[in-house]
């Protein structure tokens, strides 16, 4: 199946790119589940963008650099932040509705690490508003074809096909879950927008689709991967026996919420002068330390200083969800714990979303642009997705222009072989796959979590080596299924995180190790490429 553009992922980055690229050629959008399921749709807080009269680009840049703990690329930070207003106006033109005051002014929120109110939001379901609006726009755009429930397996490259020329991306194989067949997609312009890898941890705020598929595929294809050790743990995930991954947005602390212990006392002043509005890496470590110090299973976010009416209007989804679970947040504090939330590393790209592999772009959470450094500033992620989608769109037309008679005629320089499954049998022991899945997530939580040690990382690396061999044997000897493909990617991403963490012998941002508690003044990005 031949397309001018091949986009993997249906969140803010993938759909923004697809909508624009469709003006110039045919676009295939592959989504792992239904097109409405994406990391974007789970985002609560909003989009950071300088819109207030008291705000400035310089202040937003300074806040981002401070949160990134010395590893942000300042040129990238400046470029993305200065593009933000134009991209947000574009989203609104496409149908995205942010909250406005009765007189028509944008209502701006504040979150941890921000010195000004600059968060555009739609209640506490901003991501859902963006995802639904962009999906409606994309479905109505001629030239875009959706392939839902198509799991991208592997990228096809000239190196894999045995060509001696420069290695470049030619397309990919994808598993059609409905038919059980593997489809070959041919394109000279492949865009990964697959989101993150939060499901590599036992406790996460991410949806089930977040298994690091894009990073794993890019790694296997030979692209450079960077900064995978920097996994952001959101400080406030709801602590509840049955609801395991419900996020309590940072915007609540921006609206006066304070973190308290089981004794009802605030504790953040012991760790940072910004208290509950400190950046996420600081708050998550503080909560982790308080839980270990007191033996309490959680801490609490106290919103009782705000009225019931305000909470119902500003945070309707959180208010209702908690109330359904027997927690009236207007009268009692919310039990919270940290959980894996955001992947700051990923496929190394430049300011245009270009990876090290010609023909392959990566945008959104799957990419490592240099914006986030060692710790992401709240609500900079949706912003990055929108800006980098635009940059990739303009660059791909310049660097990989469509021929005058574009389409299939321009894509016949390389023949792609069909998928070969070999002599395989159906998986008759799915329990083994699920057991390995569970083991990976538990060992990552126990050994590669908020606070690390060299010994824990070494234990994780040894066990992951064995798991990788087991998973590879499953992959080659059994008929492929979605759980098997996810497990293959999950174990690969876990290994990349551990290897990166072992190589960083300092504590910086989201990577904190008891063996090297100080920051290295000569620290740089960690970069890896498959030999």
N, C-alpha and C positions, 0 to 999 in steps of 0.2 A: 504494500500500500504506500503510495508515493505522495508526499506533501512538501510544499515549499518551506513550511515551518512546522516543527514538532515540539509541542509544549507538554511537559509532564508535571501535572499539578494544577489544581483549580482554586487556589487562594488568591489573595490580592495581587501577588507578583505575576503568577501565571496568567490570570484572566486579563490583567491590565496589558500585558504584552500581547496576548492573543487578539484583543480588541483592536489594537493599533496595527499589528502585523497583517490582519485580514484586509486592510486597505490595499495591500500590495500582492497578496498571493493566498494560496490555500493553507489553512491552519488546522492541524489535528491537535486536540487537547485530550490527553489521556488522564483519567482519574482512577485511583486505586479502588474506590468505592463509588457511590453515587456522587455526581458533581457537586452536590450541596455539602458534602463532608470535606472539611479542610481545617487546617490549624487556624486559619484566619477566623473562621466562624466561631471559634472558642474564645477569641480575645474579648476581654471585658472592658479594660480601662479606656483605651482610645488611641489617638494618634498625636504625637508631639509635633507642634508646629507653631512658629512664632506668628501670632495674630494679635496679641494684646498691645495696647498703646504703651505700657510700661516695660514691654519685653524687647529683646533685640537678638539678632543672629549671634552676636558676640557672647551674650549670656547663655544661649542654648549651646553654643559650641563649648564654652567653658564648663558647663555642667556635664556635657558628654565626655569631655577629656578627663574631668575629675573622676567620674564614675569608672572610666575605662582603665584606671590605675596605671597610666603610663604607656599603654600599648596601642592606643588609638592612632590611626594615621590621620593627622590633622587635615591634610588636603582633602581626604575623603569625607571627613566629618563636616568640613566647611561646605563642600560641594553638595552633599545631601541636605543639610539644613537650609542652605540658601535656595535650593529648589523646592523646598517643602510647600510654601504657599501656592505656587503654581500647580503642583500636583494635587493638592487638596481641593483647589477650585475645579480642577478637572474631574475629580471624583464626584463633587457636588453636581457638576453638569451632567454626569452620567446617572444621576438619580440617588446618590448617597445623601441621606439627611442626618446632619448633626444637630444636637440640641441648640435651640435659640431661645433668647429671652423674649418676653411679650413685645418688646420694641424692635425685634428682628436682629439683635446682635448675637453673635456666637457666644455660647456659654463655655468658658474655658475652665478645666479642672487642673488640679495640681497633684503630683505624685512624688514619691521619694526620690531625692537627688536633684529635683528641679527647684530652682530659686524663684521661679515665676509660675503663674497659672498659664499653661500653654497646651493643655490636653483637650483636643476636640473629641467629643464623645456623643454617643446616643444612649442615654441611660447607662446601664451597666452591661449592655449587649452590643457594643460598638462593632465588634468583629462580625457578628451575625448580620447587622445592617449593611456593612460593606460587602460581605460575601453574597448576600441575597441580591443586592443591587447590581453588582458586577456580573453575577450569573445571569440575571435577567437581560442585561445589556448584551452579554456575549451570545446568549441563545438567539437574540434578535439580530445579530450581526451576520450578514451574508459572508460565506467563505470559511466559517468556523464549523468544524465537525467534532462532536464530542464522542469519545470512546470511554464510556463509563464502565466500571468494574473490569478494567484492563490493568493488570499489574506489570509495570515495566521491569523486565528481568535483567537485561544487560545491554550496554551500549555496543554498537558494532563499529569497529575501527579498522583502518587500513593495516595497522600492525597485526591485529588478530587475523586478518585475511591473508597475511603473508606478503604484503606489498613492501617494497624497499623505500618508498617515498616517505615524506614527512607524515608522521602519524596524525590522523585526523578522524573526526567522528563522521559516520555515514548514516546513522540511524540507530534503531534498537529493536530488540525482540520483546514482545509483550504477551502476557498470558491472559487470554480471554476466559474469565472464570465461568461464564455462561456455557460456552461450548467446550471448554477444556482444551482448546487449541492454542498454539503459540503463533502469533501474527508477526510478520516482518514489516517494520515501518522504515521507509527510506526517506531521508531528508539530509540536506547539507547544513541545516540550521536547527540544532537541537538545543532546547532550553529546559534546564532542570529547575523546577519550582516546587520541589517535593516537601518542603517544610523540614522539621527537625527530627530529633531522635529521643524524645523524652521517655518512650516506652522501654528504653534500655535499663531504666531504673524501676525498682519495685513500686515506689510511690511517685506519682507524677500528676501534673495538672493537664497533661496532653491527651488528646483523643487516641483511640486504638491504632489509628493509621500512622502514628509518628514513630516509625521503626528505622529511620535513618536510611531509607532506600536510595536516595539520591547520592549521598556521600559514599555509600558502599559501591554503587555502580560506577561512580567517577573514579574511585580508588582502583577498582579492578581494571578500568580502561586506561589507567596510567596518568590521570590528572593529579596535580599537586593538591594536598590537603593541609590545612593549617589550623593551629590553635584548638584542637579538639579537647584539650584538657580543661577548657573553660566552659563548664556546664553550670548554667545559672539555676539555683534553687530558689523558687519563689518562697518568700518567708511565710506567707499565709495561705495555706491550703486548709480547707475545713477538716477538722479532726472529728470523725464520726465512724461508728462501727460498720455501717453499711454503705455510706456514700464516701468513696475513697479518693476521688480526684476532682472535687469541686473547688474551684478557685475563689478566693476572697480577694477581690481586686485591691491593688495598692492605692487606688483612688480613694478608698475609705480612709486611709491614713492621711491623705491629702485633704480630706474634709473633717479632720479633727479626731480621727480614731487613734487610740493609744494602746500600746502593747503592755499587758500586765501579767504578772505571775499568778500562781494559784493563791498566793496570799493577798491578791488584789492590788499590789503595789507595782508602779512602773519600774522598769529595769533598764531601759535603753540608755538612760543618761550615764550609766556606768561604762558604756561602750563607744558613744559618739555624741558630740554636742548637739547634733541635729536630732537626736533621740529617735522617735519612731519614723522620721522622715529621712533617715540616713539611706544611702544606696543599698541595694538588695544584698550584695555580698556581705556587708557589715551586719545587716539585720539578721540574715539567715544564720550566720555564725554565732551571733549573740543568742538567738533563740535556741540553737543547738546546745550552746554552753549552759544556758539556764535549765534546759530539760535534763541534761546530764548532771548538773550540780544539785538540783532539787529532787530528782527522781520522778518528777511529774511527767505524765505522758504527753503534755502539751502546754502551750501558753494560751493567752486569751487576747482578743482584739476588742477593746471596749469602745462602742459607738453610742453609749447611753447619754452622752452630752448633746446629741442631736435629737430632734423631735421625731415622732413616729411619721408625721406627714412628710418631713424632709427625706427620711430614709426610704419611704415608699415611692417618692417621686424620683429621687436621684439614683437609688439602687433597687429598682423593683424586682429584678430577677433574684438577687441575693436575699432580699427581704422575704419574698414568698418561699424560696427554697428552704431557708432556715426555719421559717414559721411552720412549714409542713413537717419539719423534723423536730418540732417542739422547742425551737429556740426563737424567742422574740427579741431580736437584736436591739429594739428600742428600750428594752428593760434589762437585758442580761448580756454579758460579753460572749463573743463567739470563740469557741475552742479552735485553735489553729496550730499547724505544724508546717515546717518547710517541706517542699516536694520539688522534684526535678521539673524544670519549666522551660528553659530556653538554651539552645545550642549556639554559643557565641562563635565557635569555629565552624569549619566546613570546607567546601571546595574553594581553594584560593582563586580569587578573581581580581581583575583590575577595576578601574572606575567605570568601565563599560559593561561589567558582568562577564567579561571574557575569561575563560579558564585557560590553563596551560595547554589544553588539547584543542587544536583548531576545529572550529565548527561546533564547539560545545560552550554554551553559556550557562551560568548558574545565578539565580536571583532569589532574594528572600532569605529565609532562615537557613536554607541548605548551603548558602555561600558564606565565605569569609572575606569581606571587603576591606576590613580595617576600621569600620565605623565603631564597633563595640569594644574593641581592645580586649582587656581581661575581664570586663564586666559590663553588661548592657544597661544603659540608662532606660528606665521605664518608658514604654510607649514609643521608643525609637524603632521598633521592629516593623510595624505596619508602614511607618514612614519610609524605611529603607526599601521595603518591597515595592512601593509605588514608584519611588525615584529610580531604583535600579531597573525596573521593568522598562521605564521610558528610555533610560540610557542604553540598555541592551537593544531595544527596538531601533533606535537611531544608528547604533554602531553596526548592527548586523546588516543593515541595508547598505552601509558604506563599505564594510570589510568583506561581506559575502553577498554582493549584489545579485539580484535575480537577472537571468538572461532576458533579452527582449521578448522571446517567446517562452516565458517561464512555465514551469510545470514539469511534467514527466520528461519532456525533451531535454531539459537541462540537467537531468540526474542519471544519465546512462553511462557515465564514465567508469563506474564501478558496479560490477554485478554482485548482488548479495545472495549468499547461499541460504536456502531455507533452513529452518530450525531442525536439528536432528536430535531426537529423543533417545535413540538407541534402544536396546532391549531392557525395558524397565517394567517394573510391576507396581501395582497400587500399594500405597503405604498401608500396611496392615497393623502397624503399631504406632498410631498417632499419639498414644500416651507418652512415648519416648520423646517425641518432638515437644509436646507440652511440658514435659519434665525439664528438658534442656532450656526451654524458654524461661521457665520459672527460676531455674538455677542461675542463669545469666543475670536476671534482674535482681535476684537476692544478693549475689556476690558483688554486683556493682554497688548496691545500696550499702552493703556491709563494709566493703573495702575501698570504694572509690567515690565516697560521698562528700559531704560538706567539709569534713576534716580528714586528712589522709596521712599515711605514714609510708615510708619506703617498704617496710615489711608487708604491709597490707597490699600495696601495689604489686609487689613481687608475687604474692600468693594469688592475686587476681590474674596476673599474666600467665602463670603456670597452668591454672585451671582453664583459662580461655584457650590456651594452645591445644589442650586435649579436646575441648568442646569444638574448636574449629575443625579438627580432624574428623570428629564424629559427624558434624553437620555436613562437611564436604562429602563424606561417604554416603550419607542420606541423599544428598543432592544428585549424585551421579548414579545411584542404584535404585532410586524410587521415582515413580511418576510425580511430577511437580504439582504442588498445591499451594494455595496462598499461605497457609501456616508455615510450610517448609521454606518458601521464598522469604517470608518475613524473618524466620529464624536465621537463615543464611546471612541476611543483611544485619540483623541485630548483633550476631556474634562478631561480625567484622567491625561494626562501629564501636562495640565495646572494647575490642582489641586496640583500635586506633586511639580511643580515649585513654586507655591504660598506658600504652606506649608513649603518648604525648606527655602524660602526667609523670612518668618515670624520667623523661628527659628534662623536665623543668625542675631544677634543683633550687628552688626559691619559693617563697610565698608571695603571691601577687593576685589581686582581684579574687576571682572565683576558685583559684587553685591555692589551697592552704594546706601545708604539710608540717607536721610536728618536727620533722627532721631538718627542715630548712625554713625557719620561721621569719627570716628577713628577706627583703626584696633585693635582687641582684641589680645594681645600677646599670649594668651592661645588657640587661634583658632584651631579647628580641622575640619576634613571632617564631613559633615552632612550625616547621614545615616538613612534610613527609611526602615521598613519592615512591610508588611501588617499583622495585628493582626490575 
